[in-house]
Every structure is written in C-alpha cells, then in structure tokens.
Amino acid sequence: MAADIPVRDFFEHRQFSAMKISPDGKHVAFTYQEETEVKLGVMRLRDQSVISSFGFGNNMHVLNFHWANMIVC
C-alpha cells in the first residue's frame, strides 16, 4: 500500500500563484513571488518560454489580472 502524501506537499514549493490562459490559447499569464513582491509573467505555451515579466516594486503584489481581447479591423 502506498504511503499518504501530506496535502502541504502539493503547495509548499509552488512556482505560480495564479494562472490564466489567453483567449487564443497560445499564452498563459501567471503570478509568482520573487523576494518581497508578487510579479506578473507571460509564458508562450508552444515552447514554455517566459516572454514578459512585470514587477511593480518592493513589497508590491499583483492581486488580480485579466486578458484583454483585442479585435483588429
């Protein structure tokens, strides 16, 4: 019989706090903690490369974010 895994093991070493997939399904935006701030990053799913990262200063935190869907005419 396998040993039980404590629930905290699933969250203790997480890299991302929140993730949202883009409307076109090609990118994901995510928040992550770096030292004393929570930053916002954007990753291209095709190759899992981080293409943008935004910080707002010491002790500042991204609390929420949304994708904007632009229509080009």
N, CA, C and O atoms as a CHARMM CRD file, in Angstrom:
* protein
*
  292
    1    1 MET  N      0.84600  -1.18800   0.00000 PROA 1      0.00000
    2    1 MET  CA     0.00000   0.00000   0.00000 PROA 1      0.00000
    3    1 MET  C      0.89000   1.25100   0.00000 PROA 1      0.00000
    4    1 MET  O      1.87500   1.31400   0.73500 PROA 1      0.00000
    5    2 ALA  N      0.54600   2.22000  -0.80800 PROA 2      0.00000
    6    2 ALA  CA     1.32900   3.45700  -0.91700 PROA 2      0.00000
    7    2 ALA  C      1.12500   4.33500   0.31100 PROA 2      0.00000
    8    2 ALA  O      0.05900   4.33100   0.92800 PROA 2      0.00000
    9    3 ALA  N      2.16600   5.08300   0.65100 PROA 3      0.00000
   10    3 ALA  CA     2.08400   5.99700   1.79200 PROA 3      0.00000
   11    3 ALA  C      1.24800   7.22200   1.41700 PROA 3      0.00000
   12    3 ALA  O      1.25100   7.65300   0.26400 PROA 3      0.00000
   13    4 ASP  N      0.53600   7.78000   2.39600 PROA 4      0.00000
   14    4 ASP  CA    -0.23200   9.00000   2.17900 PROA 4      0.00000
   15    4 ASP  C      0.72500  10.17400   1.99500 PROA 4      0.00000
   16    4 ASP  O      1.76200  10.24900   2.65400 PROA 4      0.00000
   17    5 ILE  N      0.37000  11.08700   1.09700 PROA 5      0.00000
   18    5 ILE  CA     1.17000  12.28600   0.85900 PROA 5      0.00000
   19    5 ILE  C      0.47100  13.44900   1.54400 PROA 5      0.00000
   20    5 ILE  O     -0.70900  13.68900   1.28600 PROA 5      0.00000
   21    6 PRO  N      1.17000  14.18200   2.41600 PROA 6      0.00000
   22    6 PRO  CA     0.54400  15.33000   3.08400 PROA 6      0.00000
   23    6 PRO  C      0.11200  16.38600   2.05900 PROA 6      0.00000
   24    6 PRO  O      0.82900  16.63800   1.09100 PROA 6      0.00000
   25    7 VAL  N     -1.04700  16.99700   2.26600 PROA 7      0.00000
   26    7 VAL  CA    -1.58000  17.99600   1.34900 PROA 7      0.00000
   27    7 VAL  C     -0.60400  19.15900   1.18100 PROA 7      0.00000
   28    7 VAL  O     -0.48300  19.68500   0.07500 PROA 7      0.00000
   29    8 ARG  N      0.08400  19.57300   2.22000 PROA 8      0.00000
   30    8 ARG  CA     1.00300  20.71500   2.12200 PROA 8      0.00000
   31    8 ARG  C      2.11100  20.48900   1.10500 PROA 8      0.00000
   32    8 ARG  O      2.66700  21.45400   0.58000 PROA 8      0.00000
   33    9 ASP  N      2.44600  19.22400   0.81500 PROA 9      0.00000
   34    9 ASP  CA     3.48400  18.92700  -0.17800 PROA 9      0.00000
   35    9 ASP  C      3.09600  19.39500  -1.57800 PROA 9      0.00000
   36    9 ASP  O      3.97000  19.63100  -2.41200 PROA 9      0.00000
   37   10 PHE  N      1.79800  19.53400  -1.84600 PROA 10     0.00000
   38   10 PHE  CA     1.35800  19.98500  -3.15700 PROA 10     0.00000
   39   10 PHE  C      1.44800  21.50400  -3.31600 PROA 10     0.00000
   40   10 PHE  O      1.40900  22.00300  -4.44000 PROA 10     0.00000
   41   11 PHE  N      1.56800  22.24000  -2.22300 PROA 11     0.00000
   42   11 PHE  CA     1.53300  23.69200  -2.28100 PROA 11     0.00000
   43   11 PHE  C      2.77800  24.37100  -1.73100 PROA 11     0.00000
   44   11 PHE  O      2.99200  25.55600  -1.98700 PROA 11     0.00000
   45   12 GLU  N      3.59000  23.66100  -0.99400 PROA 12     0.00000
   46   12 GLU  CA     4.72100  24.26000  -0.30200 PROA 12     0.00000
   47   12 GLU  C      5.76900  24.83800  -1.24700 PROA 12     0.00000
   48   12 GLU  O      6.34700  25.88200  -0.94300 PROA 12     0.00000
   49   13 HSD  N      6.02800  24.20300  -2.36800 PROA 13     0.00000
   50   13 HSD  CA     7.09200  24.63700  -3.27800 PROA 13     0.00000
   51   13 HSD  C      6.54700  25.04400  -4.63600 PROA 13     0.00000
   52   13 HSD  O      7.19200  24.81800  -5.66000 PROA 13     0.00000
   53   14 ARG  N      5.38400  25.63400  -4.65000 PROA 14     0.00000
   54   14 ARG  CA     4.77200  26.02300  -5.92200 PROA 14     0.00000
   55   14 ARG  C      5.53700  27.18600  -6.54900 PROA 14     0.00000
   56   14 ARG  O      6.11300  28.02100  -5.85100 PROA 14     0.00000
   57   15 GLN  N      5.52900  27.22000  -7.86900 PROA 15     0.00000
   58   15 GLN  CA     6.17500  28.30500  -8.58800 PROA 15     0.00000
   59   15 GLN  C      5.19400  29.42500  -8.90400 PROA 15     0.00000
   60   15 GLN  O      5.57400  30.59600  -8.89200 PROA 15     0.00000
   61   16 PHE  N      3.93300  29.08600  -9.18900 PROA 16     0.00000
   62   16 PHE  CA     2.95000  30.06600  -9.62500 PROA 16     0.00000
   63   16 PHE  C      1.80600  30.15000  -8.62900 PROA 16     0.00000
   64   16 PHE  O      1.42300  29.15500  -8.01400 PROA 16     0.00000
   65   17 SER  N      1.25900  31.36900  -8.47900 PROA 17     0.00000
   66   17 SER  CA     0.12700  31.55800  -7.57800 PROA 17     0.00000
   67   17 SER  C     -1.19200  31.47300  -8.32700 PROA 17     0.00000
   68   17 SER  O     -2.13600  30.83900  -7.85400 PROA 17     0.00000
   69   18 ALA  N     -1.26400  32.10300  -9.48500 PROA 18     0.00000
   70   18 ALA  CA    -2.49200  32.11400 -10.28200 PROA 18     0.00000
   71   18 ALA  C     -2.10000  32.03400 -11.75200 PROA 18     0.00000
   72   18 ALA  O     -1.06800  32.57200 -12.15400 PROA 18     0.00000
   73   19 MET  N     -2.91900  31.36400 -12.54900 PROA 19     0.00000
   74   19 MET  CA    -2.64400  31.24000 -13.98200 PROA 19     0.00000
   75   19 MET  C     -3.93800  31.44200 -14.76100 PROA 19     0.00000
   76   19 MET  O     -5.00500  30.98900 -14.34600 PROA 19     0.00000
   77   20 LYS  N     -3.82800  32.13400 -15.90600 PROA 20     0.00000
   78   20 LYS  CA    -4.97000  32.32800 -16.79900 PROA 20     0.00000
   79   20 LYS  C     -4.48600  32.16500 -18.23600 PROA 20     0.00000
   80   20 LYS  O     -3.50600  32.78900 -18.64400 PROA 20     0.00000
   81   21 ILE  N     -5.17800  31.32500 -18.99500 PROA 21     0.00000
   82   21 ILE  CA    -4.82200  31.09400 -20.38200 PROA 21     0.00000
   83   21 ILE  C     -5.37400  32.22800 -21.24400 PROA 21     0.00000
   84   21 ILE  O     -6.45100  32.75300 -20.96500 PROA 21     0.00000
   85   22 SER  N     -4.64300  32.60300 -22.28300 PROA 22     0.00000
   86   22 SER  CA    -5.05700  33.69200 -23.16700 PROA 22     0.00000
   87   22 SER  C     -6.27100  33.27900 -24.00000 PROA 22     0.00000
   88   22 SER  O     -6.52300  32.08700 -24.17800 PROA 22     0.00000
   89   23 PRO  N     -7.02300  34.25300 -24.50800 PROA 23     0.00000
   90   23 PRO  CA    -8.18700  33.92800 -25.33500 PROA 23     0.00000
   91   23 PRO  C     -7.84300  33.08800 -26.57000 PROA 23     0.00000
   92   23 PRO  O     -8.66800  32.29100 -27.01700 PROA 23     0.00000
   93   24 ASP  N     -6.63900  33.25400 -27.12700 PROA 24     0.00000
   94   24 ASP  CA    -6.25600  32.46700 -28.30500 PROA 24     0.00000
   95   24 ASP  C     -5.63200  31.12100 -27.94300 PROA 24     0.00000
   96   24 ASP  O     -5.33100  30.31900 -28.82800 PROA 24     0.00000
   97   25 GLY  N     -5.43800  30.86800 -26.64500 PROA 25     0.00000
   98   25 GLY  CA    -4.89700  29.59400 -26.19100 PROA 25     0.00000
   99   25 GLY  C     -3.41200  29.40800 -26.41900 PROA 25     0.00000
  100   25 GLY  O     -2.89800  28.29900 -26.26900 PROA 25     0.00000
  101   26 LYS  N     -2.70800  30.47800 -26.78300 PROA 26     0.00000
  102   26 LYS  CA    -1.27600  30.35900 -27.10900 PROA 26     0.00000
  103   26 LYS  C     -0.36100  30.79200 -25.96600 PROA 26     0.00000
  104   26 LYS  O      0.83400  30.49800 -25.98200 PROA 26     0.00000
  105   27 HSD  N     -0.91500  31.48600 -24.97800 PROA 27     0.00000
  106   27 HSD  CA    -0.10800  32.01300 -23.87700 PROA 27     0.00000
  107   27 HSD  C     -0.81400  31.77100 -22.55200 PROA 27     0.00000
  108   27 HSD  O     -2.01200  31.49500 -22.50600 PROA 27     0.00000
  109   28 VAL  N     -0.04900  31.88000 -21.48700 PROA 28     0.00000
  110   28 VAL  CA    -0.62300  31.83500 -20.14800 PROA 28     0.00000
  111   28 VAL  C      0.02500  32.95600 -19.33700 PROA 28     0.00000
  112   28 VAL  O      1.24100  33.14600 -19.37500 PROA 28     0.00000
  113   29 ALA  N     -0.80500  33.68900 -18.60500 PROA 29     0.00000
  114   29 ALA  CA    -0.31400  34.70700 -17.68000 PROA 29     0.00000
  115   29 ALA  C     -0.33300  34.08900 -16.29100 PROA 29     0.00000
  116   29 ALA  O     -1.21000  33.28600 -15.97200 PROA 29     0.00000
  117   30 PHE  N      0.63300  34.46500 -15.46900 PROA 30     0.00000
  118   30 PHE  CA     0.74000  33.86600 -14.13900 PROA 30     0.00000
  119   30 PHE  C      1.36300  34.84100 -13.16700 PROA 30     0.00000
  120   30 PHE  O      2.10200  35.74000 -13.56900 PROA 30     0.00000
  121   31 THR  N      1.06900  34.66900 -11.89000 PROA 31     0.00000
  122   31 THR  CA     1.73800  35.44400 -10.85200 PROA 31     0.00000
  123   31 THR  C      2.73100  34.54000 -10.13300 PROA 31     0.00000
  124   31 THR  O      2.53000  33.33000 -10.02300 PROA 31     0.00000
  125   32 TYR  N      3.79300  35.14700  -9.65300 PROA 32     0.00000
  126   32 TYR  CA     4.81800  34.40800  -8.92400 PROA 32     0.00000
  127   32 TYR  C      5.51600  35.33300  -7.93800 PROA 32     0.00000
  128   32 TYR  O      5.60000  36.54100  -8.15600 PROA 32     0.00000
  129   33 GLN  N      6.00600  34.76500  -6.87200 PROA 33     0.00000
  130   33 GLN  CA     6.68700  35.56000  -5.85600 PROA 33     0.00000
  131   33 GLN  C      8.17800  35.56300  -6.11300 PROA 33     0.00000
  132   33 GLN  O      8.78000  34.52300  -6.37700 PROA 33     0.00000
  133   34 GLU  N      8.76800  36.74900  -6.03200 PROA 34     0.00000
  134   34 GLU  CA    10.20800  36.92300  -6.15000 PROA 34     0.00000
  135   34 GLU  C     10.63300  37.88500  -5.05000 PROA 34     0.00000
  136   34 GLU  O     10.32600  39.07600  -5.09800 PROA 34     0.00000
  137   35 GLU  N     11.33300  37.36300  -4.07300 PROA 35     0.00000
  138   35 GLU  CA    11.74100  38.11200  -2.88600 PROA 35     0.00000
  139   35 GLU  C     10.51800  38.71100  -2.20700 PROA 35     0.00000
  140   35 GLU  O      9.67300  37.96100  -1.71700 PROA 35     0.00000
  141   36 THR  N     10.39000  40.05100  -2.15800 PROA 36     0.00000
  142   36 THR  CA     9.30400  40.66600  -1.39300 PROA 36     0.00000
  143   36 THR  C      8.11800  41.10300  -2.24800 PROA 36     0.00000
  144   36 THR  O      7.23600  41.80300  -1.75000 PROA 36     0.00000
  145   37 GLU  N      8.07400  40.71400  -3.50800 PROA 37     0.00000
  146   37 GLU  CA     6.95200  41.13800  -4.35000 PROA 37     0.00000
  147   37 GLU  C      6.35600  39.97100  -5.13400 PROA 37     0.00000
  148   37 GLU  O      7.01300  38.96000  -5.38100 PROA 37     0.00000
  149   38 VAL  N      5.09900  40.14300  -5.51200 PROA 38     0.00000
  150   38 VAL  CA     4.43200  39.18000  -6.38200 PROA 38     0.00000
  151   38 VAL  C      4.36300  39.82600  -7.75600 PROA 38     0.00000
  152   38 VAL  O      3.78000  40.89800  -7.91700 PROA 38     0.00000
  153   39 LYS  N      4.96200  39.16700  -8.75200 PROA 39     0.00000
  154   39 LYS  CA     5.06700  39.69900 -10.10900 PROA 39     0.00000
  155   39 LYS  C      4.10500  38.99100 -11.05200 PROA 39     0.00000
  156   39 LYS  O      3.51500  37.96300 -10.71900 PROA 39     0.00000
  157   40 LEU  N      3.96500  39.57400 -12.23800 PROA 40     0.00000
  158   40 LEU  CA     3.13200  39.01500 -13.29000 PROA 40     0.00000
  159   40 LEU  C      4.02400  38.61100 -14.45000 PROA 40     0.00000
  160   40 LEU  O      4.88200  39.38700 -14.87200 PROA 40     0.00000
  161   41 GLY  N      3.83300  37.40900 -14.96900 PROA 41     0.00000
  162   41 GLY  CA     4.60900  36.93100 -16.10600 PROA 41     0.00000
  163   41 GLY  C      3.70000  36.39200 -17.19100 PROA 41     0.00000
  164   41 GLY  O      2.54400  36.05400 -16.93800 PROA 41     0.00000
  165   42 VAL  N      4.23400  36.31500 -18.40900 PROA 42     0.00000
  166   42 VAL  CA     3.51100  35.74600 -19.54600 PROA 42     0.00000
  167   42 VAL  C      4.40600  34.70000 -20.19900 PROA 42     0.00000
  168   42 VAL  O      5.56700  34.96600 -20.50900 PROA 42     0.00000
  169   43 MET  N      3.85400  33.51500 -20.40200 PROA 43     0.00000
  170   43 MET  CA     4.60200  32.40400 -20.98500 PROA 43     0.00000
  171   43 MET  C      3.95600  31.96500 -22.29300 PROA 43     0.00000
  172   43 MET  O      2.73400  31.84900 -22.38100 PROA 43     0.00000
  173   44 ARG  N      4.78300  31.71900 -23.31200 PROA 44     0.00000
  174   44 ARG  CA     4.30800  31.14100 -24.56800 PROA 44     0.00000
  175   44 ARG  C      4.21300  29.63300 -24.35100 PROA 44     0.00000
  176   44 ARG  O      5.20200  29.00200 -23.97900 PROA 44     0.00000
  177   45 LEU  N      3.05200  29.05700 -24.57400 PROA 45     0.00000
  178   45 LEU  CA     2.84500  27.63900 -24.29300 PROA 45     0.00000
  179   45 LEU  C      3.60100  26.72700 -25.24900 PROA 45     0.00000
  180   45 LEU  O      4.02500  25.64200 -24.85300 PROA 45     0.00000
  181   46 ARG  N      3.77700  27.14400 -26.49600 PROA 46     0.00000
  182   46 ARG  CA     4.41600  26.30900 -27.50400 PROA 46     0.00000
  183   46 ARG  C      5.78200  25.78800 -27.03800 PROA 46     0.00000
  184   46 ARG  O      6.09000  24.60700 -27.19500 PROA 46     0.00000
  185   47 ASP  N      6.59200  26.67800 -26.46500 PROA 47     0.00000
  186   47 ASP  CA     7.93100  26.27600 -26.03000 PROA 47     0.00000
  187   47 ASP  C      8.18800  26.54400 -24.54500 PROA 47     0.00000
  188   47 ASP  O      9.31000  26.39200 -24.06300 PROA 47     0.00000
  189   48 GLN  N      7.14600  26.94100 -23.83600 PROA 48     0.00000
  190   48 GLN  CA     7.19700  27.22700 -22.40200 PROA 48     0.00000
  191   48 GLN  C      8.24500  28.27900 -22.05000 PROA 48     0.00000
  192   48 GLN  O      8.88700  28.20000 -21.00200 PROA 48     0.00000
  193   49 SER  N      8.41300  29.26500 -22.93300 PROA 49     0.00000
  194   49 SER  CA     9.35700  30.34800 -22.64400 PROA 49     0.00000
  195   49 SER  C      8.60800  31.54600 -22.07000 PROA 49     0.00000
  196   49 SER  O      7.51600  31.88600 -22.52500 PROA 49     0.00000
  197   50 VAL  N      9.20200  32.17600 -21.07400 PROA 50     0.00000
  198   50 VAL  CA     8.62900  33.37900 -20.47400 PROA 50     0.00000
  199   50 VAL  C      8.98000  34.54200 -21.39500 PROA 50     0.00000
  200   50 VAL  O     10.15500  34.83500 -21.61300 PROA 50     0.00000
  201   51 ILE  N      7.95900  35.20300 -21.93300 PROA 51     0.00000
  202   51 ILE  CA     8.20200  36.26800 -22.90200 PROA 51     0.00000
  203   51 ILE  C      8.07300  37.66200 -22.29200 PROA 51     0.00000
  204   51 ILE  O      8.53600  38.63800 -22.88200 PROA 51     0.00000
  205   52 SER  N      7.44900  37.76500 -21.12300 PROA 52     0.00000
  206   52 SER  CA     7.31800  39.05000 -20.42700 PROA 52     0.00000
  207   52 SER  C      7.21800  38.81500 -18.93200 PROA 52     0.00000
  208   52 SER  O      6.70800  37.79200 -18.47500 PROA 52     0.00000
  209   53 SER  N      7.71700  39.78400 -18.18300 PROA 53     0.00000
  210   53 SER  CA     7.61800  39.74000 -16.73300 PROA 53     0.00000
  211   53 SER  C      7.49100  41.17200 -16.22700 PROA 53     0.00000
  212   53 SER  O      8.21400  42.06200 -16.67500 PROA 53     0.00000
  213   54 PHE  N      6.57800  41.38800 -15.30000 PROA 54     0.00000
  214   54 PHE  CA     6.31500  42.72800 -14.79200 PROA 54     0.00000
  215   54 PHE  C      6.40800  42.74200 -13.27800 PROA 54     0.00000
  216   54 PHE  O      5.78400  41.92500 -12.59900 PROA 54     0.00000
  217   55 GLY  N      7.17800  43.66100 -12.76100 PROA 55     0.00000
  218   55 GLY  CA     7.25600  43.88500 -11.33000 PROA 55     0.00000
  219   55 GLY  C      6.86300  45.31600 -11.04100 PROA 55     0.00000
  220   55 GLY  O      7.01300  46.18500 -11.90000 PROA 55     0.00000
  221   56 PHE  N      6.36900  45.57300  -9.86200 PROA 56     0.00000
  222   56 PHE  CA     5.87800  46.90000  -9.53700 PROA 56     0.00000
  223   56 PHE  C      6.58500  47.52100  -8.33300 PROA 56     0.00000
  224   56 PHE  O      6.19100  48.59200  -7.87000 PROA 56     0.00000
  225   57 GLY  N      7.61100  46.86700  -7.83000 PROA 57     0.00000
  226   57 GLY  CA     8.39800  47.43500  -6.75300 PROA 57     0.00000
  227   57 GLY  C      8.36200  46.61500  -5.47900 PROA 57     0.00000
  228   57 GLY  O      7.55100  45.70300  -5.31700 PROA 57     0.00000
  229   58 ASN  N      9.25200  46.96300  -4.59400 PROA 58     0.00000
  230   58 ASN  CA     9.42100  46.28100  -3.32600 PROA 58     0.00000
  231   58 ASN  C      8.11300  46.26400  -2.53300 PROA 58     0.00000
  232   58 ASN  O      7.46200  47.29800  -2.38200 PROA 58     0.00000
  233   59 ASN  N      7.73700  45.10400  -2.03400 PROA 59     0.00000
  234   59 ASN  CA     6.52900  44.90200  -1.23600 PROA 59     0.00000
  235   59 ASN  C      5.22800  45.18600  -1.98800 PROA 59     0.00000
  236   59 ASN  O      4.19400  45.41900  -1.36300 PROA 59     0.00000
  237   60 MET  N      5.27000  45.16900  -3.31200 PROA 60     0.00000
  238   60 MET  CA     4.06700  45.35300  -4.13000 PROA 60     0.00000
  239   60 MET  C      3.61800  43.97800  -4.63400 PROA 60     0.00000
  240   60 MET  O      4.44900  43.10000  -4.86400 PROA 60     0.00000
  241   61 HSD  N      2.30900  43.79400  -4.80600 PROA 61     0.00000
  242   61 HSD  CA     1.78900  42.48900  -5.17900 PROA 61     0.00000
  243   61 HSD  C      0.70500  42.60500  -6.24700 PROA 61     0.00000
  244   61 HSD  O     -0.17900  43.45700  -6.15200 PROA 61     0.00000
  245   62 VAL  N      0.77400  41.75400  -7.25100 PROA 62     0.00000
  246   62 VAL  CA    -0.30400  41.63700  -8.22400 PROA 62     0.00000
  247   62 VAL  C     -1.39800  40.82800  -7.55100 PROA 62     0.00000
  248   62 VAL  O     -1.17100  39.68000  -7.16700 PROA 62     0.00000
  249   63 LEU  N     -2.57300  41.40400  -7.40500 PROA 63     0.00000
  250   63 LEU  CA    -3.67600  40.71800  -6.74500 PROA 63     0.00000
  251   63 LEU  C     -4.60900  40.04300  -7.73700 PROA 63     0.00000
  252   63 LEU  O     -5.17800  38.99200  -7.44200 PROA 63     0.00000
  253   64 ASN  N     -4.76900  40.65000  -8.92400 PROA 64     0.00000
  254   64 ASN  CA    -5.66600  40.10000  -9.92600 PROA 64     0.00000
  255   64 ASN  C     -5.23700  40.60300 -11.29000 PROA 64     0.00000
  256   64 ASN  O     -4.60400  41.65400 -11.38900 PROA 64     0.00000
  257   65 PHE  N     -5.56800  39.88200 -12.32700 PROA 65     0.00000
  258   65 PHE  CA    -5.24800  40.28100 -13.68600 PROA 65     0.00000
  259   65 PHE  C     -6.23900  39.62900 -14.64600 PROA 65     0.00000
  260   65 PHE  O     -6.86700  38.62200 -14.32200 PROA 65     0.00000
  261   66 HSD  N     -6.36700  40.22000 -15.82800 PROA 66     0.00000
  262   66 HSD  CA    -7.29000  39.71800 -16.84400 PROA 66     0.00000
  263   66 HSD  C     -6.65100  39.86500 -18.21600 PROA 66     0.00000
  264   66 HSD  O     -5.84700  40.77100 -18.43700 PROA 66     0.00000
  265   67 TRP  N     -7.00100  38.98700 -19.12500 PROA 67     0.00000
  266   67 TRP  CA    -6.59300  39.11400 -20.52100 PROA 67     0.00000
  267   67 TRP  C     -7.53600  40.10900 -21.19900 PROA 67     0.00000
  268   67 TRP  O     -8.74100  40.10300 -20.94500 PROA 67     0.00000
  269   68 ALA  N     -6.98600  40.95300 -22.05100 PROA 68     0.00000
  270   68 ALA  CA    -7.80200  41.85000 -22.87900 PROA 68     0.00000
  271   68 ALA  C     -7.87300  41.22700 -24.26200 PROA 68     0.00000
  272   68 ALA  O     -6.85200  40.80100 -24.80300 PROA 68     0.00000
  273   69 ASN  N     -9.05200  41.16900 -24.83300 PROA 69     0.00000
  274   69 ASN  CA    -9.24000  40.57000 -26.14200 PROA 69     0.00000
  275   69 ASN  C     -9.40800  41.70000 -27.14500 PROA 69     0.00000
  276   69 ASN  O    -10.43100  42.38300 -27.15100 PROA 69     0.00000
  277   70 MET  N     -8.39700  41.89900 -27.99700 PROA 70     0.00000
  278   70 MET  CA    -8.43100  42.99100 -28.97200 PROA 70     0.00000
  279   70 MET  C     -8.95800  42.49000 -30.31300 PROA 70     0.00000
  280   70 MET  O     -8.60000  41.40500 -30.77200 PROA 70     0.00000
  281   71 ILE  N     -9.80400  43.28900 -30.92000 PROA 71     0.00000
  282   71 ILE  CA   -10.31400  42.97600 -32.25000 PROA 71     0.00000
  283   71 ILE  C     -9.63800  43.92600 -33.22100 PROA 71     0.00000
  284   71 ILE  O     -9.75700  45.14300 -33.07800 PROA 71     0.00000
  285   72 VAL  N     -8.93600  43.39400 -34.20200 PROA 72     0.00000
  286   72 VAL  CA    -8.24200  44.21000 -35.19900 PROA 72     0.00000
  287   72 VAL  C     -9.10500  44.25600 -36.44500 PROA 72     0.00000
  288   72 VAL  O     -9.50100  43.22100 -36.98200 PROA 72     0.00000
  289   73 CYS  N     -9.39700  45.48600 -36.90500 PROA 73     0.00000
  290   73 CYS  CA   -10.24200  45.65000 -38.11100 PROA 73     0.00000
  291   73 CYS  C     -9.39300  46.00300 -39.30300 PROA 73     0.00000
  292   73 CYS  O     -9.91700  46.18000 -40.40300 PROA 73     0.00000
